[in-house]
Amino acid sequence: MTKLPGQGQEPPLTVDRLEDFLWQAAERVRGEVSIPEFPRIIGPLLLLKRASDQPDFLSLPEDARWGVVMDHRWGHLGDFEEGVNRTLVAFERHNPGLRDLFREVDFNGVTQNRRHALRQLIDMVGELSLSDDDLEFDDVVGRAFDRLLIRTASAQGAKGSESFTPRAVCRLMAELVDPQPGQWIADPHAGSGGMLLSAARYVSEHGDNQANLALVGQEKNSTAWLTGRLNLLLHGFTDAAVSHSDALTDPLEAAFSELSRFDRVLTSPPFSMNYDRHAIRHPERMKYGWVPEGGKKADLMFVQHVLSILRPDGTGAVVVPQGVLFRGGAERDIRRGLIEDNRLEAVIGIGANVFYNTGIPACILVLKGPHDLPRERHGTVLFINAEREVTVGRSRNRLDAEHIAKIVDAFLGRHDVPDFARVVSLAELTENDFNLNIRRYVDAAPPAEPLLDIGAALTGGVPLREIESQADLFHAFGVSLDDLFLPDRPGYRRFPSSGYMATATRIPELAMAQEQYFLDGVRAWWTGQRELVSDLAHVGLAPADVRSQLEASLCLEQLRSGILDRYQLLGAVASWWSDHEDDLDALARYGFPGVLRRWRSLPRDRAGTPRPPKHLLPAEEAHFVLDVLGDGLRLRVAHLVTDERQKLVDTYLRWGERYGTSMEDLEDRYRRAANRLRERMAALGHS
């Protein structure tokens, strides 16, 4: 177990606090430094301050220490702006891995106000202590910088964020390619570095040393190249190599002008680009064909590039627009080649409006090296339609942890899942002329309402076949259909005399006992898992192994109830784990005292922040932390159960809206209303 940082001093700096600090700094200088420009200004300062505070982070000559920057800031060493530039040049010169990094970074302010703003930034960064002893985790600075990039991309919207991939997509891609320790990992369109960082974190979560990875990238956009390299460096990947070049025209080369090849490639190239065939080196990469130039359809050229740089047993994943799945001509021929050579393992559709720079639906193609696809999978492609696996937002949809868990589980299981996943044969793909439109094979649209039963609409009652189609939902909650319907003619049931609205309000009460029994079972399950979670600290289990065991045991014990399905249970653990990721990291690194320390350091006005008592014995510390973590997971499950119970009410009300009033009922009401009208007219003396 690692020594707890900041012991006896101020609480260690957390990712949340540093993120807030950076955004406040951005707001303070916004008039002179735009939001898109801010990461390119603050990033070099953070890198220099981190290197100054942590001696073994990077090589730092005497003329490039933070104290020199402060001397320039106060005018002790001459011109301020040019002095900061010279400090960064000296920093770069002593670190070959920083070559050309600060080439386009210039602290010369064109106005007095801008000079003042830059001085403010230097003062603010100077207040930070960025040594390992003062950080909660050694990647705090990098993660806070990455969150700043996320905020910047969100603020920019579609404009200017084409090189930024949502981090949930990066996480999904890493889980699909399953990087292993010691491998060479590449992103030919590295952008802000999210793919490479997600691959490294995946390896770390599985208990392996991410420092043993070789992270390699290319990026032709100069702004994205700078922020991406800064992001990797601030995360501690000082040996990561990201070339400022175009992967399509100038792919990376190894010895003797051979293409560099990698164990894992994950990338999100720009959509719908043009290309110049004559500018492309190593044309042998385009084994399956060339799309027409000038049509903004270079997407499958990027896919072929990934295939060409995979090692024989490698795995790749590429984000592309869904148009590449069904357009004809040369693109159809390329798809045919991929499939017939068993290079395409899976096609995974992602919902619309997930990316920052486009609202169109995208998909992920999972690719294999020429010798990697198992023989039993030859001649098949897995299709996953995850278009509904998003959380709808106001301006942009997002993939959440539970969506990723469902997609990855279906991918790893590689079996048919109704309305979600299907393994399709080469024969069927050939019959469809290699059209890979996902909906052709897996339609995720909500099931259509059954046709209105004419007999029920005319004479009343609810069709028994409609009731029985939903019976399992009600039975799972212990709700007897005899409590909701009365006998009627054969094939039909009728609503109680109190009416369907009144009966619907009774459903939560009828479901209460079974619902509580289920939640009590979850509570008992957690009691049995407390030792496993404690082993994060005591035994040093890999976080991913603990999570997998939690998922497996929860499904084993609770799936048979029928209240929640497998994906809901997996999603509950996944979303809970995501919410408590830093708590669980603190537990793994510092034990229960580390978790309590971070909770006490969080802002008191932050919703849901636990408030540990000041003085706890070691056994009490463990008990308190495990209670808080368990309550968080049970709350997640309880919300899902509440949603499922509401589906019972909604289903019953829908039957009421369809069949609560028949034509006979309407005619009867009409007759009675007509009789009352005649009686009233007669009373008034009208015959």
Helices and strands as residue ranges (DSSP letters): H 15-28, H 38-53, G 62-64, H 66-73, H 80-93, G 96-98, H 112-126, G 132-134, H 140-156, H 167-177, E 184-187, H 194-205, G 210-212, E 214-218, H 222-234, E 241-243, G 255-257, E 262-267, G 277-279, G 283-285, H 299-309, E 310-321, G 322-325, H 330-340, E 344-350, E 362-368, G 375-377, E 380-386, H 401-413, E 421-425, H 426-431, H 438-441, H 454-459, E 462-463, H 464-469, H 471-476, G 481-483, E 486-487, E 492-494, H 500-504, H 507-538, H 543-558, G 559-561, H 566-579, H 581-590, H 592-601, H 618-659, H 663-683
